[in-house]
Amino acid sequence: MTLLIGAAWVASPARAQGADIFKGADLALGERMIAEHKCMQCHTSKVGGDGSAIFKPQGKFNTAGLMRGMVEMCNTNMSMGMFPEEVTAVAAVLNRDHYKFK
C-alpha cells in the first residue's frame, strides 16, 4: 500500500518538473481568475509594494509543479472554489509573466 501511495505522489501533476503541465492552459481564463479573485490585492497586502515580491520567495519552490501547488493552496485556503483547470490557467499566467519555468 505504501508503495502505491508513494507512486501516486511522485506521479501527481503537482510534482511534474516542467512547464509542460501548462500545455493547453487557457491564459485568458487565468487572467480573468486573477482579476476576479483579486490575487494581486491580496499579495500586495501580504508583501507590500506592488505585490510582485511574492513571486520570488527564496527557496520556496523551484518547479512548475510546486508553483501550481502554491496556486492550489491559495485556492483552498481562500475558499475560492476554482476548478483544477482554472488553477492550472492561473499558474500558467504566473509562469508566463513571472516564473518562466521551462
C-alpha positions in Angstrom: 0.0 0.0 0.0 2.8 2.4 0.9 4.4 1.8 -2.5 1.2 2.6 -4.3 0.7 5.8 -2.4 4.3 6.8 -2.9 4.0 6.1 -6.7 0.9 8.2 -6.9 2.6 11.1 -5.0 5.6 11.0 -7.4 3.3 10.9 -10.5 0.9 13.6 -9.4 0.6 16.7 -11.7 1.7 19.0 -8.9 5.1 17.2 -8.8 5.7 17.4 -12.6 9.0 19.2 -13.1 8.4 21.1 -16.4 6.1 23.7 -17.6 4.5 21.1 -19.9 1.8 20.9 -17.2 0.6 24.2 -18.5 0.3 23.0 -22.1 -3.1 24.0 -23.5 -3.9 26.1 -20.4 -6.4 28.9 -21.1 -4.4 32.0 -20.4 -7.4 34.3 -20.8 -9.2 32.3 -18.2 -6.2 32.5 -15.9 -6.0 36.3 -16.3 -9.8 36.5 -15.6 -9.4 34.4 -12.4 -6.5 36.5 -11.2 -8.6 39.6 -11.6 -11.9 38.2 -10.2 -10.2 36.7 -7.1 -8.2 39.9 -6.5 -4.9 37.9 -6.2 -2.6 40.9 -6.6 -4.5 42.9 -4.0 -4.1 40.0 -1.5 -0.4 39.6 -2.4 0.2 43.4 -2.0 -1.3 43.3 1.5 1.0 40.4 2.4 4.3 41.6 1.0 3.8 45.4 0.4 4.9 47.4 -2.6 3.2 46.3 -5.8 2.9 42.7 -4.6 5.5 41.3 -7.0 7.9 40.3 -4.2 5.6 37.3 -3.6 6.7 35.8 -6.9 10.3 35.5 -5.8 10.2 33.6 -2.5 13.8 32.5 -1.6 14.0 28.7 -1.7 10.2 28.2 -1.6 9.8 26.2 -4.8 11.7 25.7 -8.0 9.5 23.7 -10.3 6.4 24.5 -12.3 4.5 21.8 -10.4 5.3 23.2 -7.0 4.3 26.7 -8.2 1.0 25.3 -9.4 0.7 23.7 -5.9 1.0 27.1 -4.3 -1.9 28.4 -6.5 -3.9 25.4 -5.4 -3.0 26.2 -1.8 -4.3 29.8 -2.2 -7.5 28.4 -3.9 -8.1 26.1 -0.9 -7.1 28.5 1.9 -9.1 31.4 0.5 -12.1 29.2 -0.4 -12.0 30.4 -4.0 -13.7 27.3 -5.4 -11.6 27.2 -8.6 -11.7 24.1 -10.6 -8.4 22.3 -11.5 -8.3 23.7 -15.0 -8.8 27.2 -13.5 -5.9 26.7 -11.1 -3.7 25.5 -13.9 -4.7 28.5 -16.0 -3.8 30.9 -13.2 -0.4 29.1 -12.7 0.2 29.2 -16.4 -0.3 33.0 -16.4 2.1 33.3 -13.4 4.6 31.2 -15.2 4.4 33.3 -18.4 4.6 36.6 -16.5 6.9 35.8 -13.6 8.5 32.4 -13.2 9.4 31.3 -16.7 9.8 27.6 -15.8 10.7 25.6 -18.9 
